[in-house]
Amino acid sequence: GRRLKSLHFKDFSTRVGSIQRFCNPFDGDVDWEGVRASLRKIRYSGYIVAEVILPRVWQQGFIQEISRKLDWLAGER
């Protein structure tokens, strides 16, 4: 726990093929409740970074939604 300084998140889906299996956080099959519980257990308080796939057509609020989800993951909401 104390050795972690920054976490980099992405997600993975088993429903599609090839490299397209990687997807935005919270859009795939990762157990985010479990990840959140693990972060709380080790009292992680460092940075959380999301690896995102930008939409082909920009969606208003896209970045804010990712930020909101990461805040939840960090236990801030």
C-alpha positions as CSV (number, residue, x, y, z in Angstrom):
1,G,0.0,0.0,0.0
2,R,2.5,2.7,1.0
3,R,4.7,1.9,-2.0
4,L,2.0,2.9,-4.4
5,K,2.4,6.5,-5.6
6,S,0.1,6.7,-8.6
7,L,-2.4,4.3,-10.2
8,H,-3.2,4.1,-13.9
9,F,-6.7,2.7,-14.8
10,K,-8.3,1.3,-17.9
11,D,-10.9,-1.3,-18.4
12,F,-11.3,-4.5,-20.4
13,S,-14.3,-6.1,-22.0
14,T,-14.7,-9.8,-22.7
15,R,-17.6,-9.1,-25.1
16,V,-15.6,-7.8,-28.1
17,G,-12.6,-9.1,-30.0
18,S,-9.0,-8.1,-30.5
19,I,-7.5,-4.8,-29.2
20,Q,-11.0,-3.4,-29.0
21,R,-11.4,-5.3,-25.7
22,F,-9.7,-2.3,-24.0
23,C,-12.3,0.3,-23.1
24,N,-12.9,3.3,-20.9
25,P,-13.0,2.8,-17.2
26,F,-16.3,1.6,-16.0
27,D,-17.4,0.5,-19.5
28,G,-16.0,-3.1,-19.3
29,D,-15.8,-6.0,-17.0
30,V,-13.5,-4.8,-14.2
31,D,-15.0,-5.3,-10.7
32,W,-14.8,-1.6,-9.8
33,E,-16.6,-2.1,-6.4
34,G,-13.8,-4.6,-5.6
35,V,-11.1,-2.2,-6.8
36,R,-12.6,0.6,-4.7
37,A,-12.8,-1.7,-1.6
38,S,-9.1,-2.7,-2.1
39,L,-8.0,0.9,-2.4
40,R,-9.9,1.7,0.8
41,K,-8.4,-1.3,2.6
42,I,-4.8,-0.1,1.9
43,R,-5.8,3.5,2.5
44,Y,-4.5,4.6,-0.9
45,S,-4.4,8.4,-1.2
46,G,-2.2,9.0,-4.3
47,Y,-3.0,10.0,-7.8
48,I,-5.5,8.1,-10.0
49,V,-5.1,8.4,-13.7
50,A,-7.5,7.1,-16.3
51,E,-6.5,5.9,-19.7
52,V,-9.4,6.8,-22.0
53,I,-10.4,6.3,-25.6
54,L,-11.7,9.6,-26.9
55,P,-15.0,9.4,-28.7
56,R,-15.0,9.9,-32.5
57,V,-17.7,12.5,-32.1
58,W,-17.0,14.7,-29.0
59,Q,-19.6,14.2,-26.3
60,Q,-20.3,17.1,-24.0
61,G,-19.4,16.2,-20.4
62,F,-17.2,13.2,-21.4
63,I,-14.2,14.4,-19.3
64,Q,-16.5,15.4,-16.4
65,E,-18.1,12.0,-16.3
66,I,-14.7,10.2,-16.2
67,S,-13.6,12.6,-13.4
68,R,-16.8,11.9,-11.5
69,K,-16.2,8.1,-11.8
70,L,-12.6,8.4,-10.6
71,D,-13.7,10.6,-7.7
72,W,-16.1,7.8,-6.7
73,L,-13.3,5.2,-7.0
74,A,-11.1,7.3,-4.8
75,G,-13.9,7.4,-2.2
76,E,-14.5,11.1,-2.6
77,R,-18.2,10.8,-3.5
